[in-house]
Amino acid sequence: MTGETGTIEKILTESGDTWAVVGLSNNQARAAYGVAAVLQRFGKRVVPVHPAAETVHGERGYASLAEIPFPVDVVDVFVNSRLAGAVADEAVAKGAKAVWFQLGVVDEAAYERTTSAGLEMIMDRCPAIEIPRLGLG
């Protein structure tokens, strides 16, 4: 396992099973809804994080990462790049092990801050694509 592929595989298989999905709501037309379902089928607990704090896929939602009353292993980010850096900073503060920025979400400064804090991080990728690509699910 080297480079980005190694980091992707490590996050999916070794970073833990509680994934906070920032931007996840009950809007089935949004990518977050389908990706969260794939993560659940892969054995992950998906915790919705959205201002509406809706229950999605049977899991109670929270308005922010800080409101989640238990540890989170991975923070999966479905917000635009302009807002994503602040979410990465919240993930560091929450004690997450990894941050995953979805397709189209890139913030190099956030990547530097997050990895410097000791977290694994991937940008501009989707776990629903990577799980089958790596033969994991």
BARO-125829 format. One record per residue (C-alpha): y, z, x. Coordinates in steps of 0.2 Angstrom, whole numbers, plus 2048, in hexadecimal, padded with zeros to 3 digits. Example, Ala and Ser with C-alpha at 12.3 -4.5 7.8 and 13.67 -1.06 7.14 Angstrom:
BEGIN
7EA82783E/7FB824844/
***
This chain:
BEGIN
800800800/8107FA808/8227F7803/8277F57F1/8157F27EA/8108027F2/81E80C7EA/81A8047D9/8088097DA/80C81B7E1/81881E7D2/80B8177C5/7FC8217CC/8028307D6/8148357D0/80E83E7C0/80B83A7AE/81B8407A5/8278327A4/83883479D/83D823796/850822795/856816787/84681877D/84981876A/83F81275B/84780175C/8377F675E/8417E7763/8467F0773/83C7EE783/83B801785/831803776/8237F777B/8237FD78D/82280F787/81280A77D/80B80278D/80E812797/80681D78A/7F681178A/7F681479D/7F582679A/80782C79D/811838792/82082F78C/82F839788/83D83077F/84F833786/85C82B77B/86C832772/863831761/85583C768/84983475D/83683775D/82E827764/81B823766/818835760/82283E76E/83284876A/842840771/85084877A/86284377B/86384578E/85784979D/85F85A79F/85985F78D/84785C791/84086E792/83186979E/82F8607AE/83084D7AF/8278437BC/82F8327BB/83F82C7B2/83E81A7AC/84F8137A9/85380679B/86680779C/8717FA7A4/8757FB7B7/8868027B4/87F8127AC/86F8137B6/87681B7C5/87B82B7BB/86982B7B4/86182B7C5/86D8397CA/8678437BB/85583F7C0/8588477D1/8608567C9/8518577BC/8458587CB/83C8487C7/8308407D4/83582E7D1/8428237C8/83D8127C1/84B8057BD/8457F87B1/8477E57B3/8597E17B5/85F7F27BA/8657F37CC/8708007D4/86F8007E7/87A80F7E9/86F8197DD/85F8137E6/86681A7F7/86B82B7EE/85A82D7E5/84F8287F4/85A833800/8568417F4/84483E7F7/83F8357E7/8358257E6/83F8177DD/83C8067D7/84A7FA7D0/8497EA7C6/8367EC7C1/82C7F07B2/81D7FB7B1/8167F17A3/8157E27AF/8107EC7BE/8017F57B7/7F77E67B3/7FD7DD7C3/7F67EA7CD/7E67EB7C3/7EA7FD7BE/7E87FC7AB/
***
